Amino acid sequence: MTPLPRAHQRSCVTGKEDFGKRNVRIVVVTFEHGFLARSYVEETSLSWPLLVDATRETVPGLRDALRFLLGHLGSENLWAYLKEILKGQRLKKSEGDLSQRG
């Protein structure tokens, strides 16, 4: 595992309070276990829960979800939605067919 740069870690920790206010829970997923996972937590002073995915089943699901979002929304739209969500806006359920493009 490669630790995050310290500046990035600080910005994540600062943002942690904002996520907490919005009832967002952050976890870190790794495939490593035992000594390597413990070393990572110690080296980075990780404050979020570390989930060990020994079967590597989590990442394909996350990758598929991200592909769906990027494919249907586009990265610019996704970024705009994310910024609004972080401001406290809520998404509204669409009654339309989300897989229809055009």
C-alpha positions as a Markdown table, in Angstrom:
| # | Residue | x | y | z |
|---|---|---|---|---|
| 1 | Met | 0.0 | 0.0 | 0.0 |
| 2 | Thr | 1.2 | 3.5 | -0.8 |
| 3 | Pro | 0.4 | 6.1 | 1.9 |
| 4 | Leu | -1.4 | 9.2 | 0.8 |
| 5 | Pro | 0.8 | 12.4 | 0.7 |
| 6 | Arg | 0.6 | 14.2 | 4.0 |
| 7 | Ala | -1.0 | 17.3 | 2.5 |
| 8 | His | -3.8 | 15.2 | 1.1 |
| 9 | Gln | -4.2 | 13.4 | 4.4 |
| 10 | Arg | -4.6 | 16.7 | 6.2 |
| 11 | Ser | -7.3 | 17.9 | 3.7 |
| 12 | Cys | -9.2 | 14.6 | 4.1 |
| 13 | Val | -9.1 | 14.9 | 7.9 |
| 14 | Thr | -10.3 | 18.5 | 7.6 |
| 15 | Gly | -13.2 | 17.4 | 5.3 |
| 16 | Lys | -14.0 | 14.6 | 7.7 |
| 17 | Glu | -16.0 | 16.9 | 9.9 |
| 18 | Asp | -18.0 | 18.2 | 6.9 |
| 19 | Phe | -18.8 | 14.6 | 5.9 |
| 20 | Gly | -19.8 | 13.8 | 9.4 |
| 21 | Lys | -22.3 | 16.7 | 9.5 |
| 22 | Arg | -23.9 | 15.3 | 6.4 |
| 23 | Asn | -24.0 | 11.8 | 7.8 |
| 24 | Val | -21.5 | 10.4 | 5.3 |
| 25 | Arg | -19.3 | 7.6 | 6.6 |
| 26 | Ile | -15.8 | 7.1 | 5.1 |
| 27 | Val | -14.0 | 3.7 | 5.1 |
| 28 | Val | -10.8 | 2.6 | 3.5 |
| 29 | Val | -10.7 | -0.7 | 1.6 |
| 30 | Thr | -7.6 | -2.8 | 1.2 |
| 31 | Phe | -6.7 | -6.2 | 0.0 |
| 32 | Glu | -3.8 | -6.5 | 2.4 |
| 33 | His | -4.3 | -8.1 | 5.8 |
| 34 | Gly | -2.3 | -8.7 | 9.0 |
| 35 | Phe | 1.0 | -7.0 | 9.3 |
| 36 | Leu | 0.7 | -4.8 | 6.1 |
| 37 | Ala | -2.7 | -3.5 | 7.1 |
| 38 | Arg | -1.6 | -2.7 | 10.6 |
| 39 | Ser | 1.5 | -1.0 | 9.3 |
| 40 | Tyr | -0.5 | 1.2 | 7.0 |
| 41 | Val | -2.8 | 2.3 | 9.8 |
| 42 | Glu | 0.2 | 3.1 | 12.0 |
| 43 | Glu | 2.2 | 4.9 | 9.2 |
| 44 | Thr | -0.7 | 7.0 | 8.1 |
| 45 | Ser | -2.4 | 7.5 | 11.5 |
| 46 | Leu | -5.6 | 6.4 | 9.7 |
| 47 | Ser | -8.6 | 7.5 | 11.6 |
| 48 | Trp | -11.3 | 5.8 | 9.4 |
| 49 | Pro | -12.3 | 2.2 | 9.6 |
| 50 | Leu | -10.1 | -0.1 | 7.5 |
| 51 | Leu | -12.0 | -2.9 | 5.8 |
| 52 | Val | -10.0 | -5.9 | 4.5 |
| 53 | Asp | -11.4 | -7.3 | 1.3 |
| 54 | Ala | -9.4 | -10.6 | 1.1 |
| 55 | Thr | -11.6 | -11.9 | -1.7 |
| 56 | Arg | -11.3 | -8.7 | -3.8 |
| 57 | Glu | -15.0 | -8.6 | -4.4 |
| 58 | Thr | -15.6 | -5.0 | -3.4 |
| 59 | Val | -13.5 | -3.2 | -6.1 |
| 60 | Pro | -15.4 | -4.6 | -9.1 |
| 61 | Gly | -18.7 | -3.5 | -7.7 |
| 62 | Leu | -17.3 | 0.0 | -6.9 |
| 63 | Arg | -15.8 | 0.1 | -10.4 |
| 64 | Asp | -19.1 | -0.9 | -12.0 |
| 65 | Ala | -21.0 | 1.8 | -10.0 |
| 66 | Leu | -18.5 | 4.5 | -11.0 |
| 67 | Arg | -18.6 | 3.4 | -14.7 |
| 68 | Phe | -22.4 | 3.7 | -14.5 |
| 69 | Leu | -22.3 | 7.1 | -13.0 |
| 70 | Leu | -19.6 | 8.4 | -15.4 |
| 71 | Gly | -21.3 | 6.8 | -18.4 |
| 72 | His | -24.7 | 8.3 | -17.6 |
| 73 | Leu | -23.8 | 11.6 | -16.1 |
| 74 | Gly | -20.4 | 12.4 | -17.4 |
| 75 | Ser | -17.6 | 13.5 | -15.2 |
| 76 | Glu | -18.5 | 17.2 | -15.3 |
| 77 | Asn | -22.1 | 16.6 | -14.4 |
| 78 | Leu | -21.0 | 14.1 | -11.7 |
| 79 | Trp | -18.7 | 16.8 | -10.2 |
| 80 | Ala | -21.5 | 19.4 | -10.2 |
| 81 | Tyr | -23.8 | 16.9 | -8.4 |
| 82 | Leu | -21.1 | 16.1 | -5.9 |
| 83 | Lys | -20.6 | 19.8 | -5.1 |
| 84 | Glu | -24.3 | 20.3 | -4.6 |
| 85 | Ile | -24.6 | 17.2 | -2.3 |
| 86 | Leu | -21.7 | 18.5 | -0.2 |
| 87 | Lys | -23.6 | 21.8 | 0.1 |
| 88 | Gly | -26.5 | 19.9 | 1.6 |
| 89 | Gln | -28.7 | 19.5 | -1.4 |
| 90 | Arg | -30.5 | 16.2 | -1.8 |
| 91 | Leu | -31.0 | 14.2 | -5.0 |
| 92 | Lys | -34.5 | 13.6 | -6.1 |
| 93 | Lys | -35.5 | 10.3 | -7.6 |
| 94 | Ser | -36.2 | 10.3 | -11.3 |
| 95 | Glu | -39.3 | 8.7 | -12.6 |
| 96 | Gly | -37.7 | 8.4 | -16.0 |
| 97 | Asp | -35.5 | 5.7 | -17.6 |
| 98 | Leu | -32.0 | 6.5 | -16.4 |
| 99 | Ser | -30.4 | 4.1 | -18.9 |
| 100 | Gln | -31.8 | 6.0 | -21.9 |
| 101 | Arg | -29.3 | 8.3 | -23.5 |
| 102 | Gly | -30.3 | 11.1 | -25.8 |
